């Protein structure tokens, strides 16, 4: 019996299932259903996509060979939906041919300095950044957390760990610059470092280092055993 997707259990709806369980939990037909958005009066988007895939023996490569006009031969697939399917499959094809980007690995404080100095080393104001790392100490994401004046910037600890959770980071590195060129940790620097380190302990996210960067040099909390 036909039942529209909005009447399905939430865990079974493709979009909700994607958000709750991740993309790998979805079948090919469910992923395609997200692309086309809706089915027809007598057929859900998933059922329509199952029918399309059955035509190609459930082979995505064969589906990618169908033209927009051929896709439009299926009842319920207009030009817009056909274009969405064709464009997505073309992107998948191009992705296969792209070189995999090698993530930078952090193995010492100098590696952090080389990565971040071009970004913040010569700024006239302070910025606070965080590197988010996987369990191989490779940088999976970096983000500016705050931007301040000449002598300081305010850091929201909650924002630091929000990004850490979003990117499944197992460790983080804190970085900020000193426009004055002074390579010395202030009391405020020590306090925010301690606060983030302590929060990380409860969340199983390790703070590997905190670097203060100037135009030509840096100060490492880890190297100075201040963590």
C-alpha positions in Angstrom: 0.0 0.0 0.0 1.3 3.4 -1.0 2.2 5.7 2.0 3.7 9.2 1.5 7.1 9.6 3.1 5.9 12.3 5.6 3.7 9.5 7.1 6.7 7.1 7.6 8.4 6.6 10.9 10.9 9.4 11.4 13.9 6.9 11.3 12.8 5.6 7.9 12.5 9.0 6.2 15.6 9.5 4.0 16.4 13.0 5.2 15.9 12.3 8.8 17.7 9.0 8.6 20.7 10.7 7.0 20.8 13.2 9.9 20.2 10.6 12.6 22.3 7.7 11.3 24.7 9.1 8.7 24.9 8.8 5.0 26.2 5.2 5.0 23.0 4.0 6.6 21.0 4.9 3.5 20.4 2.7 0.4 21.0 4.0 -3.1 17.3 4.6 -3.6 17.1 6.6 -0.4 20.0 8.8 -1.4 18.5 9.4 -4.8 15.1 10.2 -3.1 16.8 13.0 -1.2 18.0 14.4 -4.6 14.6 14.4 -6.2 12.7 15.6 -3.1 9.3 14.1 -3.9 7.5 11.3 -5.8 4.1 11.4 -7.3 0.5 11.0 -6.1 0.8 7.2 -6.3 4.4 6.6 -5.6 6.9 7.9 -2.9 10.2 9.3 -3.9 11.9 6.2 -2.6 9.7 3.9 -4.6 10.2 6.0 -7.7 14.0 5.7 -7.3 13.8 2.0 -6.7 12.0 1.7 -10.0 14.7 3.8 -11.8 17.5 1.7 -10.2 15.7 -1.6 -11.1 15.8 -0.4 -14.8 19.7 -0.2 -14.5 20.0 -3.5 -12.6 20.7 -1.5 -9.5 24.0 -0.3 -11.0 24.9 3.3 -10.2 27.5 3.3 -13.1 24.7 2.4 -15.5 22.4 5.0 -14.1 25.2 7.6 -14.6 25.1 6.8 -18.4 21.5 7.8 -18.8 20.9 11.2 -20.4 18.5 13.8 -19.0 16.0 12.8 -21.7 16.2 9.1 -20.8 15.7 9.9 -17.1 12.6 11.9 -18.0 11.0 8.8 -19.5 10.3 7.6 -16.0 6.9 8.8 -14.8 7.4 11.3 -12.0 10.8 12.5 -13.3 10.6 15.9 -14.9 13.5 18.0 -16.2 14.5 19.5 -12.8 14.6 16.1 -11.1 16.5 14.5 -14.1 19.1 17.3 -14.0 19.5 16.8 -10.2 20.3 13.1 -10.7 22.6 13.7 -13.6 24.5 16.5 -11.9 25.0 14.4 -8.7 26.2 11.4 -10.6 28.6 13.6 -12.6 30.0 15.0 -9.4 30.5 11.5 -8.1 32.4 10.6 -11.3 34.6 13.7 -11.0 35.3 12.9 -7.3 36.7 9.6 -8.2 39.2 11.3 -10.5 40.3 13.9 -8.0 43.5 13.5 -6.0 43.0 12.8 -2.3 44.3 15.8 -0.3 46.9 14.8 2.2 46.0 16.3 5.6 48.9 18.1 7.3 50.3 16.1 10.3 51.3 17.8 13.4 54.4 16.2 15.0 56.0 19.2 16.7 55.4 22.9 17.6 57.4 24.1 14.6 54.9 22.3 12.3 52.1 24.3 13.9 54.0 27.6 13.4 54.7 26.8 9.8 51.0 26.2 9.2 49.6 29.2 11.1 52.2 31.9 10.7 51.1 32.9 7.2 47.6 33.3 8.5 48.1 35.3 11.6 51.8 36.1 12.1 51.7 39.7 10.9 48.2 40.8 11.7 47.8 44.2 13.5 45.1 42.7 15.8 44.8 39.5 17.9 43.0 36.4 16.5 42.4 33.1 18.3 42.4 29.9 16.2 42.0 26.2 16.9 43.3 23.3 14.9 41.1 20.2 15.1 43.0 16.9 14.8 42.1 13.2 14.3 43.7 10.3 16.2 46.6 10.4 13.8 47.3 14.0 14.7 46.3 15.2 11.2 44.5 18.5 10.9 41.0 17.9 9.8 39.8 21.4 10.3 41.0 24.8 11.4 38.9 27.7 12.5 39.1 31.3 13.8 37.3 31.3 17.1 37.5 35.0 17.8 39.0 38.3 16.6 39.9 41.1 18.9 42.0 44.3 19.3 45.7 45.0 19.6 46.0 43.6 23.1 43.5 40.8 23.4 40.5 38.8 22.3 37.7 37.0 24.0 37.4 33.2 23.6 34.2 31.2 23.9 35.1 27.7 25.2 31.8 26.3 24.1 32.4 27.3 20.5 35.8 25.5 20.6 34.2 22.2 21.6 31.2 22.7 19.4 33.5 22.5 16.4 35.4 19.6 17.9 32.3 17.5 18.1 31.1 18.5 14.6 34.4 17.4 13.1 34.9 14.3 15.4 38.2 15.7 16.6 40.1 13.7 19.2 42.6 16.5 19.9 42.9 20.2 19.5 45.7 22.8 19.3 45.1 26.4 20.4 46.8 29.3 18.6 46.7 33.0 18.9 49.0 35.9 17.8 50.7 38.7 19.6 50.8 41.8 17.4 53.2 43.4 19.8 55.8 40.7 19.0 56.1 39.8 22.7 56.7 36.1 23.1 55.4 35.7 26.6 52.2 34.1 27.9 50.0 36.5 29.9 47.9 35.5 32.8 44.8 35.7 30.6 46.6 33.3 28.1 47.3 30.8 30.9 43.8 31.1 32.3 42.0 30.3 29.0 44.4 27.5 28.3 43.8 25.9 31.7 40.0 26.3 31.2 40.0 24.6 27.8 42.4 21.9 29.0 40.1 21.1 31.9 37.0 21.1 29.8 38.7 18.8 27.3 39.5 16.2 30.0 35.8 15.8 30.7 35.0 15.5 27.0 37.9 13.2 26.1 39.4 15.8 23.8 43.1 16.4 24.4 44.7 19.8 24.2 48.1 19.1 22.6 49.5 22.6 22.7 48.8 26.4 22.7 51.0 28.5 20.5 51.6 32.2 20.7 52.7 33.4 17.3 54.5 36.5 16.2 55.8 37.5 12.8 59.1 35.6 13.1 58.8 33.3 16.1 56.5 31.5 18.5 56.0 30.4 22.1 54.7 26.8 22.8 52.9 26.0 26.0 53.8 22.3 25.5 57.5 22.9 24.9 57.6 25.0 28.1 55.7 22.3 30.0 52.8 24.7 30.8 50.0 22.4 29.9 
